[in-house]
Amino acid sequence: MSETYDLIIKNGQVVLPDRVARLDIAVSSGKIVKLTEDLERSSGKTVLEAEGQYVLPGMIDAHVHFNEPNFGHWEGFANGSAALAAGGCTTYIDMPLNGNPPTVNVPALQLKAERAAGQSVVDYAFWGGLVPGNLGELEKLWAAGVPAFKAFISNPGGEGEGRFREVDDATLYEGMAKIAEFGGLLALHAENDAITAVLGEAAIRSGRTGARDFAASRPPLAELEAVARALLYGERTGCRLHFVHISTTAAVELIEAAKRRGQDVSVETCPHYLLLNEEDMARLGPVAKCAPPLRSPEEREKLWQALAAGKIDLVASDHSPCPPELKLDPGLSFFAAWGGISGAQSSLELLFHEGVNRRGLPVPLITRLLAASPAQRFGMAERKGKIAAGLDADLVLLHPDMPYILQAEDLLYRHQMSPYTGMALSCRVTATLMRGRLVYTLKDGLIAPGGGEPVRLGNREPVR
């Protein structure tokens, strides 16, 4: 008698780590159990036809801001995770800032976990934070299941005593030493605050407050210096490092040189640095404002070259939403507008559209950047990140030739703002499965809200 499976995905172009192959996928109990040709349809309780489509591992977005607790009206777990599911993302790691209190101790982590329970469409984990005064909390957060810590070398903004604060040099060095003791990982927003603060204040005083003025106030030098300083501290302490939203190839090359010296360091960039540039920021206005800012068209091209050469480890959205009045109020200068881009729903389609369909990059490279590499770096590789027997059946069907214009009404964010609205895309996510269960289809929309669970990282149980 033939074996029976919960689900069979038939006739898809399955994206494996090193190649694409026409295979069938058998799923039982939420896990991939078999990859082979010509599985009998009768052996599946449910059969999903994937003819003409790619089957990819679900994206792991390691950098989102859903602003819980207490700022869920900016996004929230339910809306943010629904948008991720619609974009082919099956796991995310939520940043420790923008909510209040920030996730800098275990009680704050527990509060965030309570807010996510039963609300998230897809699976999740939570970053811890390194801030002045919380060195004694770091190992407790690690034991409670955070995959990594986040620190700001520049001012992260926000208001009030409860906001997330940037680190001084002593906190940065001592924090790295402490994190290295228990084998943790520290991620850095790397911009030199002294440079950006002085240039920004001078621009505002002289009335230079447009998009290009903002970009000039946060020059590539500010990123390069902060990266160099953090690499030096990391080398001295032995701390594993990860650089978020890197925007310049000079910084990528500095990190690449550190890797060649044997330093344990990884680098992330974002779709907006690969799809947009400073001219788009001036054209679109504050909806395209972020920090570091969008760079020149030439810098954008060089980032693609670095990505194709394997010098960028992963791509994450850095989804950072806010209410419309903080972006679109005509009384706000560009400097005063909220600095964050909403893009979580579009990452996979953007990378496939531009990277594969337009530039001819191999599909396995894109899945490495969006799934395998973040799974490996953040301790999820035993469960997620690849299409392989024994791993979670976190899968995405993507049609490579389904042109459409992204409209605001397509977005599942709480606030339907994005710099990608109006963009012509050549491909589309048609279905997303989390642990073998359909959570989104293009035809029916969101199918299964609230089923996401915290991800266990190695032997560390997450706070629930």
C-alpha positions, 0 to 999 in steps of 0.5 A, a space after each residue: 500500500 502506497 504512503 499517504 501524505 497530507 499535501 503534495 505540490 505537483 509539477 513545480 520548478 523547485 528551487 534547491 540550494 544549488 539548482 532548480 529542478 522539476 519535482 513534486 514535494 510531499 508534506 506531512 505533519 508540517 514537514 517536507 518528507 519527500 522530493 521526487 518526480 511523479 508522485 501519485 496524486 492519489 497519495 496526497 490528501 490535498 494536491 496543489 498544482 504548481 505547473 509553470 511556477 517556482 516553488 521557493 523556500 519561504 522568505 525569512 525577513 530578519 528585519 521588521 518593525 511591527 511596533 508592539 507593544 503599545 504602538 500597534 496602531 503604527 502596524 501591529 503583528 496581525 497586519 504586518 504578518 499578513 502583509 509578509 504572508 502575501 509577499 511570500 514570507 513565512 518567518 520574521 524577526 521583529 526589532 526591539 525598538 519602536 514599541 514601548 517598552 523596547 525589548 531590552 529585558 526579559 519582562 519587555 520580551 515577555 510582553 511582546 510575546 504576549 502581544 504576538 500570540 494568536 495574532 501573527 499569521 506566520 512564524 516569528 522571533 524577537 530581537 533583543 536590544 543593547 542600550 546603555 544600562 542593560 549589560 546585565 540583561 543580555 545573557 538573560 535575553 539570550 537564554 529566553 530565546 532571542 536570536 540576536 541583539 540590535 544596537 544603534 551607533 547613531 540616534 534612532 529617534 523617537 520620544 520619551 524616556 521609554 525610547 530605544 537609545 543609541 550606544 556610546 563607545 563604552 557600551 558598544 565595546 563592553 556589550 560586544 565583550 559580554 555578548 561574545 562570552 555567551 556566543 551571541 550575535 550583535 547587529 548594528 545600525 552603523 552611522 557615525 552620529 557626530 557626522 550626521 548630527 552636525 551636518 543635519 543641524 547645519 542643513 536645517 539652520 541654513 534652510 536646506 531641508 529637502 530630500 537631497 539635503 537629507 541625503 547629503 547630511 548622512 554621507 557614505 563616510 558616516 556609514 563607513 566610519 561606523 562600520 570600521 569602528 564596530 569591526 575593530 571592536 568586534 575583532 578585539 572582543 571576538 563578538 559575532 557581528 551583523 551589519 543591517 541595511 548597508 547602503 554603500 559598496 565601500 562598507 560592503 568591501 570593508 566587511 568583506 576584508 574582515 571576513 577574509 581576515 577570519 572575522 565572524 561578520 555578515 552584511 545585510 542590505 534592503 530592497 530599497 537600496 537595490 530598487 531605488 536611488 536618491 533621485 527616486 527619494 526626491 521624486 517620491 518624497 518622505 514615503 521613500 525616506 530612510 536612514 541610511 538614505 537612498 544613494 546615487 544610481 551609480 551606487 545602486 548599480 555597484 550594490 547589485 555587482 556586490 550582491 552578484 559576487 556573493 559579498 552580501 549575505 542577506 536581504 531584509 525589508 527593514 519594514 518601518 511603518 508609521 501613520 500617514 500624518 507622520 509622512 505625508 503632512 504637507 507642513 513637515 520638512 523632509 528632515 522632520 518626516 518619519 524615516 522608514 520605508 514600508 516594504 515588507 510585502 514586496 521584498 521577494 517580488 522585487 528581488 525576483 523581478 529585478 534580480 532574476 527577470 531583468 538582470 538574469 541572476 540565478 534563482 538559487 542566489 535570490 533564495 539564499 539571500 532571502 531564506 537560507 542565509 538568514 536561517 543560518 545566521 540567526 539559528 533557524 537552519 535546522 528548521 527553516 530556510 531551504 526546501 529539504 526533507 525534514 525541514 518545515 514546509 514553509 513554501 511559496 509559489 511564485 509565477 515568474 511571468 505575471 505582470 501587474 502594477 502594484 496598487 495601494 489596495 494590494 497592500 495589507 499594511 495597516 497604512 497602505 503607503 509604500 514607495 513601490 506603489 505604482 511600480 510595474 512588476 513582472 512576477 507575483 506570489 500566488 500562494 504561501 504555505 507555512 508548515 504545510 498549511 496554506 495561509 495566503 493565495 492570490 485568489 482568496 487572499 489571507 486564509 489562516 490568520 493567527 497561526 504563527 508560532 515562535 521559532 525555537 532556536 537550537 536548544 533555546 526555547 523562545 518566550 511564549 
